[in-house]
Amino acid sequence: MKTRTLIAAALIIVGILAFVYQGITYTTTEDAIDIGPLKVTTQETHTIPLPPIVGGIALVGGVLMLVAGGKYV
């Protein structure tokens, strides 16, 4: 497979995933209290939002790369 086709396919997949999930969520664990043998931890959930425009740009860019790759290469 050509490199351009692989990049275009990756952009299309990223665009679809950005529309479906609309953000990246991850969890961190932190020590709240650490006094000798007593240890208390907390888990915090963080979200990095992905606006739909990011998914649209990636999707359109991937499709354009596929179309342009077939015509000009």
Contacts in CASP RR format, 6 or more apart in sequence:
PFRMAT RR
TARGET T0000
AUTHOR 0000-0000-0000
METHOD contacts of the structure
MODEL  1
MKTRTLIAAALIIVGILAFVYQGITYTTTEDAIDIGPLKVTTQETHTIPL
PPIVGGIALVGGVLMLVAGGKYV
2 69 0 8 1.000
2 73 0 8 1.000
4 65 0 8 1.000
4 69 0 8 1.000
4 73 0 8 1.000
5 66 0 8 1.000
5 69 0 8 1.000
7 62 0 8 1.000
7 65 0 8 1.000
8 61 0 8 1.000
8 62 0 8 1.000
8 63 0 8 1.000
8 65 0 8 1.000
8 66 0 8 1.000
8 69 0 8 1.000
9 62 0 8 1.000
9 66 0 8 1.000
11 58 0 8 1.000
11 59 0 8 1.000
11 61 0 8 1.000
11 62 0 8 1.000
11 65 0 8 1.000
12 58 0 8 1.000
12 59 0 8 1.000
12 62 0 8 1.000
12 63 0 8 1.000
12 66 0 8 1.000
14 55 0 8 1.000
14 58 0 8 1.000
15 54 0 8 1.000
15 55 0 8 1.000
15 56 0 8 1.000
15 58 0 8 1.000
15 59 0 8 1.000
16 55 0 8 1.000
16 59 0 8 1.000
18 50 0 8 1.000
18 52 0 8 1.000
18 54 0 8 1.000
18 55 0 8 1.000
18 56 0 8 1.000
18 58 0 8 1.000
19 52 0 8 1.000
19 55 0 8 1.000
19 56 0 8 1.000
19 59 0 8 1.000
21 50 0 8 1.000
22 49 0 8 1.000
22 50 0 8 1.000
22 52 0 8 1.000
23 47 0 8 1.000
23 48 0 8 1.000
23 49 0 8 1.000
23 50 0 8 1.000
24 47 0 8 1.000
24 48 0 8 1.000
24 50 0 8 1.000
25 45 0 8 1.000
25 46 0 8 1.000
25 47 0 8 1.000
25 48 0 8 1.000
26 45 0 8 1.000
26 46 0 8 1.000
26 48 0 8 1.000
27 43 0 8 1.000
27 44 0 8 1.000
27 45 0 8 1.000
27 46 0 8 1.000
28 43 0 8 1.000
28 44 0 8 1.000
28 46 0 8 1.000
29 41 0 8 1.000
29 42 0 8 1.000
29 43 0 8 1.000
30 41 0 8 1.000
30 42 0 8 1.000
30 44 0 8 1.000
31 39 0 8 1.000
31 40 0 8 1.000
31 41 0 8 1.000
32 40 0 8 1.000
32 41 0 8 1.000
32 42 0 8 1.000
33 39 0 8 1.000
33 40 0 8 1.000
34 40 0 8 1.000
END
